[in-house]
């Protein structure tokens, strides 16, 4: 069995040989604005982001792109579980907690998994060949910065 680094190198070498490849890492909006409760995860995700930036520039000439998707709050089972835990710990209703979180986002909603999938599919397509080394934030406008 190959070690993770050897496996990654082998995979990228194969993509380079075929002159086509797409790698999309799913990290988190916490790369742009660390989330207090994520602790060490913030650092690990930021480290991956920095690593990808250099690697992407080394593979671009071979039509191999590497990008990161940074999702915000998406309507998933994990989110529902987290919202329920927050409701329980704060002694508020699930509906109240859900509405509060939604209303804090400029879109006033959670992302739909199919929106995330469509963004990922685009980055994996031949149409995205000139997009590499990027961090694509998908958060309904929640991040307050320009960059």
C-alpha positions as CSV (number, residue, x, y, z in Angstrom):
1,X,0.0,0.0,0.0
2,X,1.3,3.5,-0.9
3,X,1.7,6.1,1.7
4,X,-0.6,9.1,1.2
5,X,2.2,11.4,-0.2
6,X,3.3,8.6,-2.6
7,X,-0.3,8.0,-3.6
8,X,-0.9,11.7,-4.3
9,X,2.3,11.9,-6.3
10,X,1.4,8.8,-8.3
11,X,-2.1,10.2,-9.0
12,X,-0.7,13.6,-10.1
13,X,2.0,11.9,-12.3
14,X,-0.8,10.0,-14.0
15,X,-2.8,13.2,-14.7
16,X,0.3,14.9,-16.0
17,X,1.0,12.0,-18.3
18,X,-2.6,12.2,-19.6
19,X,-2.3,16.0,-19.8
20,X,-5.6,16.4,-18.0
21,X,-6.5,16.4,-14.3
22,X,-8.6,18.1,-11.8
23,X,-8.2,18.0,-8.0
24,X,-10.7,19.8,-5.8
25,X,-10.0,19.9,-2.1
26,X,-13.0,20.6,0.2
27,X,-11.8,22.6,3.1
28,X,-13.9,25.2,4.9
29,X,-14.8,28.9,5.0
30,X,-12.7,28.8,8.2
31,X,-9.6,29.2,5.9
32,X,-10.7,32.8,5.4
33,X,-12.1,33.5,8.9
34,X,-11.1,31.0,11.6
35,X,-13.9,29.6,13.6
36,X,-13.1,29.5,17.4
37,X,-14.6,26.1,18.0
38,X,-12.6,24.5,15.2
39,X,-9.3,25.0,16.9
40,X,-6.6,22.8,15.3
41,X,-8.7,22.3,12.2
42,X,-8.3,25.9,11.3
43,X,-4.5,25.5,11.1
44,X,-4.6,22.2,9.2
45,X,-7.0,23.6,6.6
46,X,-4.9,26.7,6.2
47,X,-1.8,24.6,5.8
48,X,-3.4,22.5,3.1
49,X,-4.4,25.7,1.3
50,X,-0.8,27.0,1.3
51,X,0.5,23.7,0.0
52,X,-2.1,23.6,-2.8
53,X,-1.2,27.1,-3.9
54,X,2.4,26.0,-4.7
55,X,1.6,22.6,-6.1
56,X,-1.1,24.0,-8.4
57,X,1.4,26.3,-10.1
58,X,3.7,23.4,-10.7
59,X,1.1,21.3,-12.5
60,X,-0.8,24.0,-14.4
61,X,1.3,23.8,-17.6
62,X,0.3,20.1,-17.9
63,X,-3.5,20.9,-17.8
64,X,-3.7,19.7,-14.2
65,X,-5.6,22.1,-12.0
66,X,-5.8,22.0,-8.2
67,X,-8.3,24.2,-6.4
68,X,-10.0,24.4,-3.0
69,X,-13.7,24.8,-2.3
70,X,-14.4,26.6,1.0
71,X,-18.0,25.9,2.0
72,X,-20.0,27.9,4.5
73,X,-23.2,26.6,6.0
74,X,-24.9,24.0,3.9
75,X,-28.2,22.2,4.5
76,X,-26.8,18.8,5.5
77,X,-27.5,16.2,8.1
78,X,-24.4,17.4,10.0
79,X,-25.7,20.9,10.1
80,X,-29.1,19.7,11.4
81,X,-27.3,17.8,14.1
82,X,-25.3,20.8,15.1
83,X,-28.3,23.0,15.1
84,X,-30.2,20.6,17.3
85,X,-27.2,20.5,19.7
86,X,-27.1,24.3,19.8
87,X,-30.8,24.4,20.5
88,X,-30.5,21.9,23.3
89,X,-27.6,23.6,24.9
90,X,-29.2,27.1,24.7
91,X,-32.6,25.9,25.7
92,X,-34.2,27.4,22.6
93,X,-36.3,25.8,19.9
94,X,-34.7,24.2,16.8
95,X,-36.7,26.6,14.7
96,X,-35.5,29.6,16.6
97,X,-31.8,28.6,16.3
98,X,-32.2,27.7,12.6
99,X,-33.8,31.1,11.8
100,X,-31.1,33.0,13.8
101,X,-28.3,31.3,11.8
102,X,-30.1,31.8,8.5
103,X,-30.8,35.4,9.2
104,X,-27.1,36.1,9.9
105,X,-26.2,35.2,6.3
106,X,-26.8,37.8,3.6
107,X,-28.7,35.1,1.5
108,X,-31.0,34.4,4.5
109,X,-30.7,30.7,3.8
110,X,-28.4,27.7,3.9
111,X,-26.6,26.5,0.8
112,X,-28.1,23.6,-1.0
113,X,-25.8,20.5,-1.6
114,X,-26.6,20.6,-5.3
115,X,-25.2,24.2,-5.5
116,X,-22.0,22.9,-4.0
117,X,-22.0,19.9,-6.3
118,X,-22.4,22.2,-9.4
119,X,-19.5,24.3,-8.4
120,X,-17.3,21.3,-7.8
121,X,-18.4,19.7,-11.1
122,X,-17.5,23.0,-12.9
123,X,-14.0,23.0,-11.4
124,X,-13.6,19.4,-12.5
125,X,-14.6,20.2,-16.1
126,X,-12.6,21.0,-19.1
127,X,-14.2,24.5,-19.0
128,X,-12.2,25.4,-15.8
129,X,-8.8,24.7,-17.2
130,X,-7.6,28.3,-16.5
131,X,-8.7,28.2,-12.9
132,X,-6.0,26.8,-10.6
133,X,-4.6,27.5,-7.2
134,X,-7.8,29.2,-6.1
135,X,-9.9,29.2,-3.0
136,X,-13.5,29.4,-4.0
137,X,-15.7,30.5,-1.1
138,X,-19.3,29.3,-1.3
139,X,-21.0,30.8,1.7
140,X,-24.0,32.9,0.5
141,X,-22.0,36.1,1.1
142,X,-21.2,35.5,4.7
143,X,-17.5,36.4,4.5
144,X,-17.3,40.2,5.1
145,X,-14.2,40.8,3.2
146,X,-13.3,41.6,-0.4
147,X,-10.3,39.2,-0.8
